[in-house]
Amino acid sequence: MKPFRIEVPEADLAELRRRLAATRWPDERFDAGWERGVPPAYLKELAEYWRTEYDWRAAEARLNGFPQFVTEIDGARIHFLHVRSPEPGAVPLLLSHGWPGSIAEFQSVIGPLTDPRAHGGDPADAFHLVIPSLPGFGFSGPVPEPGWDITRIARAWAELMRRLGYEEYIPQGGDVGAWISLTLPAVDPGHVLGVHVNFLVTPPPADPAAFADLAPVDLARLERLKSFLDDRSAYMRLQASSPRTLSYALTDSPAGQLAWIVEKVREWSGAAKVPEDAVDRDQLLTNVMLYWLTGTAASAAGLYFEMAGTLPTASPPPPPPPPSSVPLGVAVFPDDSVLPIRPFAERAFTGIVTWTEFDRGGHFAAMEQPELLVGDLRRFRRALPS
């Protein structure tokens, strides 16, 4: 394992500004709002802010304030943050992002999770944090070969925790990170204390009797899942079928990469009108920068290609292997892309010990509602068997 520091050459930043200034914008003759995608007027203003006001060096310095390392696991470069708590009784917590996320998502939760005493909390709630960039994402860089699916990533995470000397740990994740976290007990038995997720897909079972006693709120969530699959999952199907074709546009055009991500932030968050209603503008751009600067649009999208056999479809497959006897905590944020149905979850996961329904927040919980996510992780830890 080697220490790592982010040091983006000034020439790369100058090239970004040049490309943004030279963007060829579509000729939109009427205002359709967000109905047809990201509005040109909004994206032009955000891109201009990115070009002239956003301070990457400040973002870079903040990220470099956390200890970072790189190592090679199973032939792939793995970049990760490793932030140890000052508290001797801290529990290792492995945080996994998804798409279109990055390690930048977790900046606001690192302090409260590792040092609750300094943030007005109970030192007994402290965690040691391991926050990897997924293979193919950000500074983990493009993967050297195909085959990096959810199970292979979970095995790499198990090896990473072993190398760090953690005998027991808690995986946590949202989006694809939730799938990875839920898979870890199966690939690393005996070492996972429990799993916490803030995203859970609960496909309807084949048994018609399962629908008989669903509450109205659960029926509404079932309709929401159907609507997502029918009308809002084109990005997923495109990345699962032709990630390389898509990547030419995203790798060549920063405005294209920006639009591809900000649309999802708006759709999957508590944003009232624009993404910045839910996520700080500079933090949003820092997340986009980790895709742009590393040129990982293709390899990040490629994870969906690897997952193509397990992605939700009109006839979804079962979820990943349940953690059986391993305790599970579920945090439900109401503005997420899809919401879990608890009776279906309880059919698949027998060890649910906490299930928290929040009144605000969405898919990017660590950026949108860091205090709520931190509080739920603390509750989940306290609910684990001693």
Buried (B, 14 or more C-beta within 10 A) or exposed (E): EEEBEBEBEEEEBEEBEEBBEEBEEEEEEEEEEBEEEBBBEBBEEBBBBBBEEBEBEEBBEBBEEBBBBBBEBBEBBBBBBBBBBEBEEBBBBBBBBBBBBBBBBBBBBBBBBBBBBEEEBEBBBBBBBBBBBBBBBBBBBBBBEEEBBBBBBBBBBBBBBEEBEBEEBBBBBBBBBBBBBBBBBBBBEEBBBBBBBBBBBBBBBEEEEBBEEBEEEBEEBBEBBEEBBEEBBEBBBBBBEEBEEBBEBBBEBBBBBBBBBBBBBBBBBBBEEBBBEBBEBBBBBBBBBBBBBBBBBBBBBBBBBBBBEBBBBEEBEEBBEBBEEBBBBBBBBEBBBBBBBBBBBEBBBEBBBBBBEBEEBBBBBBBBBBEBBBBBBBBBBEEBEE
